Amino acid sequence: MSKVTDGRRYNGGKREGAGHPFNATTKAMSLRIDMDLLESFPDGINRNGYINSAIREKMIREGIKVSKIRPYDLISKGQR
């Protein structure tokens, strides 16, 4: 194997196009959902979009300022 002048090898590192695409409109989170809610969760839908929509609707109902434009909708339509 060829080496760099300071003794490191060319192993791994960032490759163009490798990994998940960067998405500046989302943040990965982990949360727990009650089993009764999970069992009655609608089949065949995007869970992330569904949960985001539910949170957004609740915030709007409670008067918390939040954008009505959902980034998820823009991504699915290719307008991002």
N, C-alpha and C positions, 0 to 999 in steps of 0.2 A: 504494500500500500504506500501511496505517496504521503508524505508528511508536510505540514506547514512548517515554516522556519522556526516556530517556537515549540515544536515537538508535538502539537496536537494532530490528530488524524482527521481525515474527512469522513466522519461517521455521522449520519443523520443530519439534523438541521432542518431548517425551513425549506420546503420545496414550493415552488409556485403552484397554486391550485390545490395544495394538500389540505386536508381537514375540512371542517365545516365552514361554509361561507360566513363572513362577518356580517352581522345584522345590528345596526346601530339603534333600531327601534325596539329591541327586546332585551331582557335581562333574564338569565336562567335562574330559577328559584325552585326550591323544593317545598312542598306543602303536604299536609295530611288531610284526607277527605273521609268523612264518616262513612262507614260501610253501607248504611241505608241509602245515602246519596249516591254512592258509587254503583250500587245495584240498580238504581233507577235512572242512571245516566243514559241519555239517548244514544242509540247505536248508530254507527256510521257517520258521526260528525267529528269535526276537528275539536278535540278537547280544549286545547289552548285557546282557540278562538271563542269557544263557548264560555269558558271561565272568564276570559277578558271581557266579553260582552256583558256577562252577569255583574261583574264588579263595576264596570262603567255605568250600567243602568242604575245600580244601587247608589253610586256616588252622585249621579245626576238627580235622582229622586231626593237625596238628602241635601241637595244644594251645594255640593262640593264642586268647585270649578274643575272641569276636565274637558278635554277636547271631544267633540262628538264624532270627529273623523277618526276611524279606527285604523291604525297602521296595518293591521292584519288584512283589512279589506284592500288596501292599496297594494300590498305585496301579492295577494292572490290575483289581482287584476293586472299585475305587471306595470304599475304606474310609479313604483318607487324610484 
